[in-house]
Amino acid sequence: MRLLVATAIAVTALTVAGCNSPNIPPGNYGIVTGTITSSKGQPVAGVVVWADFGTSSVPTGPDGHYTINTVPISSAESPTTISVKSVPTGFGIPASQNVQVIAGQTTQNVNFTLPPG
């Protein structure tokens, strides 16, 4: 019975760790926020933003804003790559950005402007 309970707890912990949950302890994660706009400065909703090529991803809201709550920490030698993966029709994909993510802290204003597609 104890093995079953321990297994259930482990599976739950692993599931939560991959869900971009704000309830994950900040020990090995930081937060990245930003806004996605068109080349005309308008916010773009529904853009998928990735941290480290898919370890964590979220879509932008109606205001073009995104928050990724579970971004693995990085070092100066190995920064975290934030990239736009999916955009609405009519837009191109901008270049990725490398950022420093510090445990328990928020890296703000990792913004992207979408080129015409």
N, C-alpha and C positions, 0 to 999 in steps of 0.2 A: 504494500500500500504506500509506503514512504517513497519507493522508487517511482511509482505512478505520479504522486504529488510533485516530486522533484522534477520529473520529466515535464509535467504540465507547466510548472513555473518556468523552466528553461525555455520551452517553446514560446510561452507568452512573452518572455523578455526579449527573445530574438525577433518576434513579430513586431513588438512595439519599437524596437531599435531601428527597424527599416521603414517606419511609417511617417517620418517627418513630424513626430509627436513633440509638442512643447514640454511634455512631462518627463522627458529623458534627462537624467542628471547631466550637468554641463561638463563633467570630467573630461571627456574626449571630443566634445563638440562645441561649436560656436554657431552663431546665427548670421546669415547674410541677407540683407534687404536691398531693394532697389526699385526702379521704375523703368518700364519699357515704353518708349514713345516712338511715334512716326517721325519721319524727317521734317514734318510740319509742326512737330511739338505736341501732337495729340496723343493721349494715352492709348495703348493698345491692349485689349483684353484677350485672354485665351492663349497667350504665348507661353510655351513650356520652357522653364529655365532650369538648368542642371548644374549641380555642383560635382566636380570631379567625374565628369562623363557618366552621370547617371547614378551615383551612389545615393543622391537625394535630388528630387525634382518636384517642382510645383508649377501650376499655371498662374498667370497674372489675373488679377481681378479687374472689374470694370474701370477702375482708376489707373490701370497699368502697373499697379504695385505688386510686388511679390515679397514673401518672407520664407526663407528656407531655414527651418529650426534645427536641423540635425546635420550640420556640415562638419565633416571630420576636420580636426585641427591640422594645421600645416606648419611648415618651418620655412626659414629663409631659403634653404636649399631646395625645398620642394613645396612651392606655394599651391594653393587650391585653385583649380581652374573653374570659373563660372562661365557658362556658355548658354546660348539660346539654341534650343534643339528644334522646336516646332513653332512656326508662325502662320497667321492667317494668310489666305490667298492675297496676292498683291504686294507682299513684303519679301525682302531678302533676309538672309541670316547675317547678323553682324559678327565681327571678330570676337573671340573669347577674351576674357580678362583673367589675369592671375592676381589673386588677392591673398593676404595673410589672414588666416583665421585663427583666433586665439580662444582657448577653452573658456566657456562661460561668457564670452563677450559678443557684441553685435558689430559686424562690419557693415556699415551703412553706405548708401549711395553708390552701389555697384549697378550703375544705370547703363542702359543700352538704347541706341537710336537705330531703328530698323530702316535699312535702305529700301528704296522701291524695288520690287521684284519683278 
